[in-house]
Amino acid sequence: MKKSLKILSIIIIVLMLLGFWSISSKNYKIDSNILIQNNIQDSTKDKGNNMEEKINKTEAEWKEVLTSEQYYVLRQKGTERAFTGKYDKHFEKG
């Protein structure tokens, strides 16, 4: 009985020391880049209200500026054809 109590108390002490060591070894410095990133407003939250001025063009003007595929994707909410993008068969690292 005394031997098992002694082993149990040693295990508890070792676990406590490991816990204190892990707490004291962590770095609690504040990274200024994280603070800056957290302060930047997410433009998706205000849904474009932060734009200086809205671009007003007719659909004909958009067709002149955009290619047919761009027009379909951007103005008609279409998607590009599957497996046609330049990264479909891209196997390089990076």
Protein Blocks (a to p, Z undefined) as FASTA:
>chain_A
ZZmmmmmmmmmmmmmmmmmmmmmmpccbdcfklmmmmmpccfklnnoplpfbdcdddfkl
mmmmpcfklmmmmmnopacdehkafklmgcbgZZ
